Each structure stands twice: as structure tokens, then as C-alpha cells.
Amino acid sequence: MALALPIVEPVEKQPLSFGETDTVRVLLNRTIEELLSDATIQQRRSAANACISRLERYKNEVPDALNQLKCIMDDLTLLDHLSPDRELELTERLLTLYVNASDGALIV
């Protein structure tokens, strides 16, 4: 006796479930937070690298944000410290990334 299987229509890729979206957002925010911390630049890079490594699991969900974070990390690779101007530039880049990743939502 053969089992009758229902006909399944192809579906488009479903958006992330709440838990996955939350995880991606948390990892993005944590990476930004680590890069903005008061720690030394070496400590910031180390902590941000750990977050980025975890974020790699979701690279198909946030490719632009991940690429931007990697570019920022590349720019910070050769630095031992940040001048006030470089710190401001980093803050602006990370704020832009945060706003774009949050679809324009800004926590006040």
C-alpha cells in the first residue's frame, strides 16, 4: 500500500524566525558595542573578532553589515591606538551601520 504524500508548492525563502533575527541583531549590536568600548584597540579588535566569527553563521542574512564590519576591522588592523579624529570616524561608521541594520530605527 503506497502512502499518498501531499503536493507541496515551492515557496520562497522564509524570513528569519523571531529567535534568529534577534540573535543576528544581538550579534551586530554586540560587535558595534565592542568596537566602541573604552578598551584598548587590541582588546576591541579581539572582542569584535569573536562576535564577527559568530556572525559568520548568518552571513547570508546580513551580508552587507558583515562586509562593512570586516572593512572596519581591516582598517583597524594596523593601528595601535586611535586619535580623536579616527575615533570619531569609527563612531560615525558604526552609527551608520547600526541605523542601516535597524532599518532606520534609532534608540534614543
C-alpha positions as CSV (number, residue, x, y, z in Angstrom):
1,M,0.0,0.0,0.0
2,A,1.5,3.3,-1.1
3,L,1.3,6.4,1.0
4,A,-0.2,9.5,-0.6
5,L,2.0,12.5,0.1
6,P,0.5,16.0,-0.1
7,I,1.6,18.1,-3.0
8,V,3.9,20.8,-1.8
9,E,4.2,24.0,-3.7
10,P,7.6,25.6,-3.9
11,V,7.9,28.5,-1.5
12,E,10.2,31.4,-1.4
13,K,12.8,31.6,1.3
14,Q,11.0,32.4,4.5
15,P,12.3,35.4,6.6
16,L,14.2,34.7,9.7
17,S,12.2,33.5,12.6
18,F,12.0,35.8,15.6
19,G,14.7,34.0,17.5
20,E,17.2,34.0,14.6
21,T,16.5,37.7,13.8
22,D,17.0,38.5,17.5
23,T,20.3,36.6,17.5
24,V,21.6,38.4,14.4
25,R,20.6,41.8,15.8
26,V,22.2,41.0,19.1
27,L,25.5,39.9,17.5
28,L,25.5,43.0,15.3
29,N,24.9,45.3,18.3
30,R,27.4,43.5,20.4
31,T,30.1,43.8,17.7
32,I,29.4,47.5,17.4
33,E,29.4,47.9,21.2
34,E,32.8,46.1,21.5
35,L,34.3,48.4,18.8
36,L,33.0,51.5,20.7
37,S,34.2,50.4,24.1
38,D,36.8,52.2,26.2
39,A,39.2,49.3,26.0
40,T,42.5,49.4,24.1
41,I,42.2,49.0,20.3
42,Q,43.7,45.5,20.6
43,Q,41.1,44.5,23.1
44,R,38.3,45.9,21.0
45,R,39.6,44.1,17.9
46,S,39.8,40.8,19.8
47,A,36.3,41.1,21.2
48,A,34.8,42.2,17.9
49,N,36.5,39.4,16.1
50,A,34.8,36.9,18.4
51,C,31.4,38.4,17.6
52,I,32.1,38.5,13.9
53,S,33.1,34.9,14.0
54,R,29.7,34.0,15.4
55,L,28.0,36.4,13.0
56,E,29.5,34.5,10.1
57,R,26.9,31.8,10.6
58,Y,24.3,34.3,9.4
59,K,26.4,35.8,6.6
60,N,23.6,35.1,4.1
61,E,21.2,37.1,6.2
62,V,23.3,40.2,6.8
63,P,26.0,40.2,4.0
64,D,26.3,44.0,3.8
65,A,26.6,44.6,7.5
66,L,29.1,41.7,7.8
67,N,31.2,43.1,4.9
68,Q,31.2,46.6,6.5
69,L,32.3,45.2,9.8
70,K,35.1,43.3,8.1
71,C,36.2,46.5,6.3
72,I,36.2,48.4,9.6
73,M,38.3,45.6,11.2
74,D,40.7,45.7,8.3
75,D,41.1,49.5,8.8
76,L,41.8,48.9,12.5
77,T,44.3,46.1,12.0
78,L,47.5,48.1,11.8
79,L,46.6,50.7,14.4
80,D,47.9,50.6,18.0
81,H,45.7,53.5,19.1
82,L,43.0,55.8,17.7
83,S,43.4,59.5,17.5
84,P,40.3,61.5,18.4
85,D,39.7,62.1,14.7
86,R,39.9,58.4,14.0
87,E,37.7,57.6,17.0
88,L,35.1,60.0,15.6
89,E,35.3,58.4,12.2
90,L,34.9,55.0,13.6
91,T,31.9,56.1,15.7
92,E,30.2,57.6,12.6
93,R,30.8,54.5,10.5
94,L,29.4,52.3,13.3
95,L,26.4,54.5,13.9
96,T,25.6,54.4,10.1
97,L,25.9,50.6,10.2
98,Y,23.7,50.4,13.2
99,V,21.0,52.6,11.7
100,N,21.1,50.8,8.4
101,A,20.9,47.4,10.0
102,S,18.0,48.6,12.2
103,D,16.0,49.8,9.2
104,G,16.4,53.4,10.3
105,A,15.3,52.8,13.9
106,L,17.4,54.6,16.4
107,I,17.3,54.1,20.2
108,V,17.1,57.4,21.9
